[in-house]
Every structure is written in C-alpha cells, then in structure tokens.
Amino acid sequence: MSDLEIKIEHKEQELYTFNIRNKEKFIVQAKSENLGEINWFTENKKAILDDELSVLQENMSIAESIKNFYENIESKTDEEVDRVYEYRTTHGLRFAFRGQDIDDIYIGKISEDRYEISEAGGTHWSITIDINDFFHQLNNEIARHM
C-alpha cells in the first residue's frame, strides 16, 4: 500500500479540487470545472502502467532524467526529442491540468514492478508508489462524483 492519498472535492456551483498528497506534503493540488481533466489519468493509464522512459538514467528519477535530457538537448536527435515529448504528454501532470500552475511532476514505471511520482523543478523529490492502489483510489474518487 502506498502512502499517497487521492481526494476529489466538489461543492455545488464550485470547481472540483483534485489533491494528491502523502504524509509530508501536497504533491498536486489542482482545480477543474469538470472531471474531464481528472480523466486524463484513466485515458493514459496504459501508458503510465507500461511505458518506460527511454532516457531514464540509473539513480535518477523520471523527473530528473527528463530535466537532464532537456539540459543537454543540443546533442539529441529530433526522434529522441519527439519520444520524450510524447512520454511527457502521457506521464506529466502539467498535461493533465493545462493552464494551471503545476510543478513539473511525472508518474510512471521505473522498473519491471516499480512505479514513482517525481518532480525535479525547484526542488527534487521522488516517491515510490503502489500503482494499483493509486488507480484504485482514483477510480473510487471519480465514482463518488458521478
């Protein structure tokens, strides 16, 4: 069981609030007019479960590896840049909540049976998560609001 908690709150005539947190901090706190943005996770579930980042570096999180990739982009091919961008669209929470001030956070597979959520912007953190528990909580929260 992971230490993450997912909550969706909605008050009549107000926006949905979507929270992912662990014991220490809020990982994501976003607002949405509808559940469409939150469905991004469901729409990208297969990619989140199956895709491994081609530029993932040993001893680096997904977020750190992507940051490092773009810091050295001049040595990359167009094909590599396209692959990393495609990965970002299906694993980056900024793509889930476009237009909101969200840290550059990624969720995905780091090895055969390990998943993480990580950020490497102003701060760096990485949390290994139970991906089945993550989607179970998410589905329960979406169902509560249907």
C-alpha positions as CSV (number, residue, x, y, z in Angstrom):
1,M,0.0,0.0,0.0
2,S,1.4,3.4,-0.9
3,D,1.4,6.4,1.4
4,L,-0.4,8.5,-1.2
5,E,-3.9,9.8,-0.7
6,I,-6.1,11.0,-3.5
7,K,-9.1,13.2,-2.9
8,I,-11.6,14.9,-5.2
9,E,-13.8,17.5,-3.6
10,H,-16.7,19.4,-5.1
11,K,-19.1,21.9,-3.7
12,E,-22.2,22.9,-5.6
13,Q,-21.5,25.6,-8.1
14,E,-17.8,25.4,-7.5
15,L,-14.8,23.8,-9.1
16,Y,-13.6,20.3,-8.4
17,T,-10.5,20.2,-6.3
18,F,-8.1,17.4,-7.0
19,N,-5.5,16.5,-4.4
20,I,-2.7,14.0,-4.3
21,R,-0.7,14.1,-1.1
22,N,1.5,11.9,1.1
23,K,2.2,12.3,4.8
24,E,4.7,15.1,4.3
25,K,3.2,17.3,1.6
26,F,0.7,18.1,-1.1
27,I,2.1,16.6,-4.3
28,V,-0.6,18.1,-6.6
29,Q,-3.5,20.4,-5.8
30,A,-5.4,21.4,-8.9
31,K,-8.9,22.8,-9.7
32,S,-11.1,21.7,-12.5
33,E,-14.6,22.7,-13.8
34,N,-15.4,19.1,-14.5
35,L,-14.0,15.6,-14.1
36,G,-12.6,15.7,-17.7
37,E,-9.1,16.8,-16.6
38,I,-9.1,14.1,-13.9
39,N,-10.0,11.5,-16.5
40,W,-6.6,12.2,-18.1
41,F,-5.2,9.6,-15.6
42,T,-7.7,7.0,-16.9
43,E,-7.1,7.9,-20.5
44,N,-3.3,7.5,-20.0
45,K,-3.4,4.5,-17.7
46,K,-2.0,2.0,-20.2
47,A,0.9,4.4,-20.9
48,I,1.5,5.0,-17.2
49,L,1.5,1.3,-16.5
50,D,3.5,0.1,-19.5
51,D,5.8,2.8,-20.8
52,E,9.4,3.1,-19.6
53,L,11.2,6.4,-20.3
54,S,13.9,5.7,-22.9
55,V,16.2,8.3,-21.4
56,L,15.7,7.1,-17.8
57,Q,19.1,7.2,-16.1
58,E,20.3,4.9,-13.4
59,N,20.0,6.5,-9.9
60,M,17.8,9.3,-11.4
61,S,14.1,9.8,-11.1
62,I,11.8,10.2,-14.1
63,A,11.6,13.9,-13.5
64,E,15.4,14.2,-13.1
65,S,16.1,12.2,-16.2
66,I,13.7,14.4,-18.3
67,K,15.3,17.6,-16.8
68,N,18.7,16.3,-17.6
69,F,17.6,15.4,-21.2
70,Y,16.4,18.9,-21.9
71,E,19.5,20.5,-20.3
72,N,21.6,18.6,-22.9
73,I,19.1,18.8,-25.8
74,E,21.6,20.1,-28.3
75,S,23.1,16.7,-28.6
76,K,19.7,14.9,-29.1
77,T,18.1,13.8,-32.4
78,D,14.7,15.0,-33.4
79,E,13.4,11.5,-32.9
80,E,14.7,11.4,-29.3
81,V,13.1,14.8,-28.6
82,D,9.8,13.6,-30.1
83,R,9.8,10.4,-28.0
84,V,10.5,12.3,-24.8
85,Y,7.8,14.9,-25.6
86,E,5.3,12.1,-26.3
87,Y,6.2,10.5,-22.9
88,R,5.7,13.8,-21.2
89,T,2.2,14.2,-22.6
90,T,1.1,10.8,-21.1
91,H,3.0,11.0,-17.9
92,G,3.4,14.7,-17.0
93,L,0.8,16.2,-14.7
94,R,1.2,19.6,-16.4
95,F,-0.5,17.9,-19.4
96,A,-3.4,16.7,-17.2
97,F,-4.0,20.2,-15.7
98,R,-3.1,22.5,-18.6
99,G,-3.2,26.2,-17.8
100,Q,-2.6,25.7,-14.1
101,D,0.5,26.4,-12.1
102,I,1.5,22.8,-11.5
103,D,5.1,21.7,-10.8
104,D,6.8,19.5,-13.4
105,I,5.6,16.2,-11.9
106,Y,5.7,12.8,-13.6
107,I,4.1,9.5,-12.8
108,G,5.4,6.3,-14.3
109,K,7.2,3.0,-14.4
110,I,10.8,2.9,-13.3
111,S,11.5,-0.8,-13.5
112,E,9.6,-4.1,-14.1
113,D,7.4,-3.7,-11.0
114,R,8.2,-0.3,-9.5
115,Y,6.4,3.0,-10.1
116,E,7.1,6.5,-8.9
117,I,5.8,10.0,-8.9
118,S,8.6,12.6,-9.0
119,E,9.5,16.3,-9.5
120,A,12.8,17.9,-10.4
121,G,12.0,21.6,-10.8
122,G,12.9,24.0,-7.9
123,T,13.1,21.1,-5.5
124,H,13.6,17.4,-6.2
125,W,11.7,14.5,-4.8
126,S,10.7,11.1,-5.8
127,I,8.2,8.7,-4.1
128,T,7.8,5.1,-5.0
129,I,4.1,4.3,-5.2
130,D,1.8,1.4,-5.3
131,I,0.3,2.0,-8.8
132,N,-2.6,-0.4,-8.2
133,D,-3.6,1.5,-5.0
134,F,-3.2,4.8,-6.9
135,F,-5.7,3.8,-9.6
136,H,-8.0,2.1,-7.1
137,Q,-8.2,5.3,-5.0
138,L,-8.6,7.4,-8.2
139,N,-11.4,5.3,-9.5
140,N,-13.2,5.4,-6.1
141,E,-12.9,9.1,-6.0
142,I,-14.2,9.6,-9.6
143,A,-17.1,7.2,-8.8
144,R,-18.1,9.2,-5.8
145,H,-18.7,12.2,-8.0
146,M,-20.6,10.5,-10.8
